[in-house]
């Protein structure tokens, strides 16, 4: 008779690992890397700190894993193509629908700027693929060719995430006004269009 104990244990382990990743994503979104605490992640996920360290290594390595998952989900939900204006608008929509995804991304930009080279090759490769799409669009005459692809992508990402990164005082003024989400979306589209369209 074949024992089913090992598969059951493996299943529980996978479920626990998934809870850790979900708890870590919420923790990093709320507190950033510096402020996140493995103790809180372990408590939320009902997992031991020792198991978390064994699976993921230190806090930075866990953050890198969370970021990779987030980038993979984003790439699947909003795949880049040569219509960079629509891509930017869809990124904006994704961040509006899931503000925690944007917060984790912003924390990553801040954290990783001081620790270049600490992130995984997979994260870098994802951006290399995006740059290849931009180069293709430039060669096809769809995108202003004088931009360096990495600078254009950085600007489009900034436009897509501009509202979350706007000063809190500015957001508070807007929140006292009638809902203007359509206006912000139109502004994202127009700003991206002005960057992307080939100049006459």
Secondary structure, DSSP 8 states (H G I E B T S, - for coil): ----HHHHHHHHHHHHHHHHHHHHHHHHHHHHHHH--HHHHHHHHT--HHHHHHHH-SHHHHHHHHHHHHHHHHHHHS---S-HHHHHHHHHHHHHH-HHHHHHHHHHHHHHHTSTT-S-HHHHHHHHHHHHHHHHHHHTTSS-TTS-HHHHHHHHHHHHTHHHHS-HHHHHHHHTSS--HHHHHHHHHHHHHHHHS---
